Amino acid sequence: MRKFAKLVLWTLVAMVVPAAAMAADGGANAGPGIGAGLAVGLAGLGCGIGQGMTAGNTTAGIARNPGAAGSMFTNFILAMVLIESIAIYGFVIAFLLLP
């Protein structure tokens, strides 16, 4: 838990320091860039976690029951496509936020 707390803290520091530097210049261009970066970054983070969990659980399920590999693989591909669509939505939102 300590490592996760440190990761969250340093992530927040890495996000706040550039925003503070842009605020010193008046912050004219700070909003859309930060929003676009957060859209892509958070979508990518969520998709990476989701895909990792899906792949790991599918692999464990196939290892336990090799006979059901066909139906599990079909569900696995469908889940990966749906998870990846979230990353694409984040990418589209980032493009919409940029001027």
C-alpha positions as CSV (number, residue, x, y, z in Angstrom):
1,M,0.0,0.0,0.0
2,R,2.9,2.3,0.7
3,K,4.2,2.0,-2.9
4,F,0.8,2.8,-4.3
5,A,0.5,5.9,-2.0
6,K,3.9,7.1,-3.2
7,L,3.0,6.5,-6.8
8,V,-0.2,8.5,-6.4
9,L,1.7,11.3,-4.6
10,W,4.4,11.6,-7.2
11,T,1.8,11.4,-10.0
12,L,0.0,14.4,-8.4
13,V,3.2,16.3,-8.0
14,A,4.1,15.6,-11.7
15,M,0.7,17.0,-12.7
16,V,0.7,20.1,-10.4
17,V,4.2,21.4,-11.1
18,P,3.7,22.0,-14.8
19,A,0.3,23.5,-14.1
20,A,1.8,25.9,-11.5
21,A,4.5,26.9,-14.1
22,M,1.8,27.6,-16.7
23,A,-0.1,29.7,-14.1
24,A,2.9,31.9,-13.7
25,D,2.6,32.8,-17.4
26,G,-1.0,33.5,-17.1
27,G,-2.2,30.0,-17.9
28,A,-3.6,30.8,-21.3
29,N,-2.8,27.4,-22.8
30,A,-2.9,25.3,-19.7
31,G,-6.5,23.9,-19.8
32,P,-6.9,22.0,-23.1
33,G,-3.4,20.4,-22.9
34,I,-3.8,19.1,-19.4
35,G,-7.3,17.8,-20.1
36,A,-6.2,16.0,-23.2
37,G,-3.3,14.5,-21.4
38,L,-5.5,13.3,-18.6
39,A,-8.1,11.9,-21.0
40,V,-5.5,9.7,-22.8
41,G,-3.5,8.9,-19.7
42,L,-6.4,7.8,-17.5
43,A,-8.0,5.9,-20.4
44,G,-4.7,4.1,-21.1
45,L,-4.2,3.3,-17.4
46,G,-7.7,1.9,-17.0
47,C,-7.4,-0.1,-20.2
48,G,-4.0,-1.5,-19.2
49,I,-5.3,-2.7,-15.9
50,G,-8.4,-4.2,-17.4
51,Q,-6.5,-6.0,-20.2
52,G,-4.0,-7.3,-17.7
53,M,-6.7,-8.7,-15.4
54,T,-8.6,-10.2,-18.3
55,A,-5.6,-11.9,-19.9
56,G,-4.4,-13.2,-16.5
57,N,-7.8,-14.6,-15.6
58,T,-8.4,-16.1,-19.0
59,T,-5.0,-17.8,-18.9
60,A,-5.7,-19.2,-15.5
61,G,-9.1,-20.5,-16.6
62,I,-7.6,-22.2,-19.6
63,A,-4.9,-23.7,-17.5
64,R,-7.6,-25.2,-15.1
65,N,-9.9,-26.4,-17.9
66,P,-8.1,-26.8,-21.3
67,G,-11.3,-28.2,-22.8
68,A,-13.1,-24.9,-22.5
69,A,-10.3,-23.0,-24.2
70,G,-12.4,-22.3,-27.3
71,S,-15.3,-20.6,-25.6
72,M,-13.0,-18.8,-23.2
73,F,-10.9,-17.5,-26.1
74,T,-14.0,-16.1,-27.8
75,N,-15.0,-14.3,-24.7
76,F,-11.5,-13.1,-24.2
77,I,-11.3,-11.5,-27.6
78,L,-14.7,-9.8,-27.1
79,A,-13.6,-8.4,-23.7
80,M,-10.3,-7.1,-25.2
81,V,-12.2,-5.3,-28.0
82,L,-14.6,-3.7,-25.5
83,I,-11.7,-2.7,-23.2
84,E,-9.7,-1.2,-26.1
85,S,-12.7,0.8,-27.2
86,I,-12.4,2.8,-23.9
87,A,-8.8,3.8,-24.9
88,I,-10.1,4.9,-28.3
89,Y,-12.8,7.0,-26.6
90,G,-10.2,8.7,-24.5
91,F,-8.1,9.4,-27.6
92,V,-11.1,10.9,-29.4
93,I,-11.9,13.1,-26.3
94,A,-8.3,14.3,-26.3
95,F,-8.6,15.4,-29.9
96,L,-11.8,17.2,-29.2
97,L,-10.3,19.1,-26.3
98,L,-7.3,20.4,-28.3
99,P,-7.9,23.5,-30.2
